[in-house]
Amino acid sequence: MTARSSDNPATAVTAAILAGGPAPGRGRDKAVLPWGRSTLLQHVHDLVAPLAAEVLLVTRPEQVKPRQDTVPDSCKVVGDWLPHRGPLVGIHTALSEAAHDRVLVVSCAMPWLNARLLRDMIHEGEGDVVIPRTEQGWEPLHAVYSRSCLPAITAALRQGQAPVASFFPEVKVQAWTPMRWGAYDPEGRSFGRVSRLGERRIDSE
């Protein structure tokens, strides 16, 4: 994959794929499940790479080296600074490591991402957080975060708060409701996750 120029305002964003992997003894690693002609992780990488000037893969520290063999050399693999604390730590790590102020965050287990929806969230969204909201709640691993969120995320983590939305009251959040995201994806397939081989679910992790 050829790196894109950060001088282009259309791509001056980082895409971060969260792929922590299972805790020891808790099942198979979803990222390496076969998907089409590649793996689930590679598939998601190929979906988001055209939307961003930089792609990060955020994983547990002990997974950094193994993950480097599963993505293109142009994808930077980084370890969570505070392991085993859930996706909020992954978002903090992505914002800290990103070359750009805005970061598109997705899960490695979301193979039905809609590129048009993501692109317009990046370029039309306003606020510190641009995030879809469904009947089940927020979709924090299908959202755009600004680096300005870092102080609020850091404070939430220091207080022992793990839910991603725990810092939302401290920042400006733009919610994309079904009326808006439904124009791209009426069935909400974008938010579907693979939890095990052959299993699909449409809900928030």
C-alpha positions in Angstrom: 0.0 0.0 0.0 1.3 3.4 -0.9 1.3 6.0 1.9 -1.0 9.0 1.2 0.2 12.6 1.6 -1.0 14.3 4.8 -0.9 17.5 2.9 -4.2 16.5 1.2 -7.0 17.8 3.4 -9.3 15.0 2.1 -7.1 12.4 3.7 -5.6 14.3 6.7 -7.0 11.7 9.1 -5.6 8.6 10.8 -7.6 5.4 10.7 -7.1 3.1 13.8 -8.1 -0.5 13.9 -8.5 -1.9 17.4 -7.4 -5.6 17.5 -6.6 -6.5 21.0 -7.2 -10.2 20.6 -8.7 -12.5 23.2 -7.4 -12.8 26.7 -5.5 -16.0 27.3 -7.9 -19.0 27.4 -10.8 -17.0 26.0 -11.2 -18.3 22.5 -9.8 -17.7 19.0 -8.3 -14.5 17.8 -11.0 -12.9 15.6 -8.5 -10.8 13.7 -6.9 -13.9 12.0 -10.2 -15.5 11.0 -10.4 -16.2 7.3 -12.5 -13.7 5.3 -12.7 -14.0 1.6 -9.2 -14.4 0.3 -7.5 -12.9 3.3 -8.2 -12.5 7.0 -10.8 -10.4 8.8 -8.1 -7.9 9.9 -6.7 -7.6 6.4 -10.2 -7.1 5.0 -11.0 -4.3 7.5 -7.6 -2.7 6.8 -8.3 -2.6 3.1 -11.7 -1.0 3.7 -10.3 1.9 5.8 -6.9 2.5 4.2 -8.3 4.5 1.2 -10.0 6.9 3.6 -6.9 7.9 5.6 -3.4 9.2 5.3 -2.2 6.8 8.0 -3.4 3.5 9.4 -2.7 2.3 12.9 -3.3 -1.1 14.4 -3.8 -0.9 18.1 -3.3 -4.1 20.1 -2.1 -5.5 23.4 1.6 -5.0 24.0 2.4 -8.7 23.7 0.6 -8.8 20.4 2.6 -6.0 18.7 5.3 -8.3 17.1 2.9 -11.0 15.9 0.5 -8.4 14.5 3.3 -6.8 12.4 3.3 -9.9 10.2 -0.5 -9.7 9.5 -0.7 -6.2 8.0 1.2 -4.2 5.3 4.5 -2.5 6.3 2.8 0.9 5.9 0.5 0.1 8.8 2.0 1.1 12.2 1.3 -1.4 15.0 1.2 0.0 18.5 0.5 -1.5 21.9 -2.0 -0.2 24.4 -0.4 1.8 27.1 -2.6 0.3 29.7 -3.4 -3.3 28.8 -6.6 -5.2 29.5 -8.8 -2.1 30.1 -11.0 -2.3 27.1 -11.6 -0.2 24.0 -11.3 3.2 25.8 -7.6 2.6 26.3 -7.3 1.6 22.7 -8.9 4.9 21.6 -6.5 6.8 24.0 -3.6 4.9 22.5 -4.7 5.7 18.9 -5.1 9.4 19.6 -1.7 9.6 21.3 0.1 7.7 18.5 -1.7 9.2 15.5 0.0 11.7 13.2 -3.2 13.6 12.7 -5.6 15.4 15.0 -8.7 13.3 13.9 -8.8 9.5 14.1 -11.4 7.2 12.6 -11.6 4.2 15.1 -13.0 0.9 14.0 -12.9 -2.7 15.3 -11.1 -5.4 13.4 -14.3 -7.5 13.8 -16.4 -5.2 11.6 -16.2 -6.6 8.0 -19.4 -4.8 6.7 -18.1 -1.3 7.1 -19.6 1.2 4.6 -16.9 3.4 3.0 -19.3 6.1 2.0 -20.7 6.4 5.5 -17.2 6.5 7.1 -16.0 9.1 4.5 -18.9 11.4 5.2 -18.5 11.0 9.0 -14.9 12.1 8.5 -15.5 15.1 6.2 -19.0 16.2 7.3 -19.0 15.5 11.0 -18.5 18.2 13.5 -17.5 17.9 17.1 -14.8 16.2 19.2 -16.6 12.9 18.7 -18.7 12.0 15.6 -20.5 8.7 16.3 -23.6 6.8 15.2 -26.3 6.0 17.6 -28.6 3.0 17.1 -31.5 1.6 19.1 -28.9 -0.3 21.1 -26.9 2.7 21.9 -23.6 4.3 20.8 -21.3 2.7 18.3 -17.9 3.7 19.8 -15.9 1.5 17.5 -17.3 3.1 14.4 -16.6 6.7 15.2 -14.3 9.7 14.6 -12.4 11.1 17.6 -10.4 14.3 17.9 -7.2 14.6 19.9 -8.9 17.2 22.0 -10.7 14.2 23.7 -7.4 13.0 25.3 -7.7 15.0 28.6 -11.2 13.8 29.2 -10.4 10.2 28.3 -7.3 10.3 30.6 -9.4 11.6 33.5 -12.0 8.9 32.9 -9.4 6.1 32.9 -7.8 7.5 36.1 -11.2 7.3 37.8 -11.4 3.7 36.8 -14.1 4.3 34.2 -14.1 1.8 31.3 -17.2 2.5 29.1 -16.2 4.6 26.1 -19.1 7.0 26.6 -18.0 7.8 30.1 -16.1 10.9 28.9 -18.7 12.1 26.5 -20.2 14.7 28.9 -16.8 16.5 28.9 -16.6 17.0 25.1 -18.7 17.9 22.1 -20.4 14.9 20.7 -22.2 14.8 17.3 -24.6 11.8 17.2 -25.5 10.4 13.8 -29.0 9.0 14.3 -30.6 6.4 12.1 -32.2 9.2 10.1 -28.7 10.2 9.0 -26.7 6.9 8.8 -29.7 5.1 7.4 -29.3 7.0 4.1 -26.1 5.0 3.6 -26.9 1.8 5.3 -30.7 1.3 6.0 -30.2 -2.1 7.7 -27.3 -1.0 9.9 -25.0 -3.7 8.5 -22.0 -1.4 9.1 -22.2 -2.0 12.8 -22.2 -5.8 12.6 -19.4 -7.7 14.3 -18.1 -11.1 13.9 -17.8 -12.7 17.3 -16.9 -16.2 16.3 -16.4 -17.9 12.9 -19.7 -17.9 11.1 -21.5 -15.8 13.6 -22.7 -12.2 13.0 -24.3 -9.9 15.4 -25.7 -6.4 15.1 -25.1 -4.7 18.4 -22.8 -2.7 20.5 -19.8 -4.3 22.2 
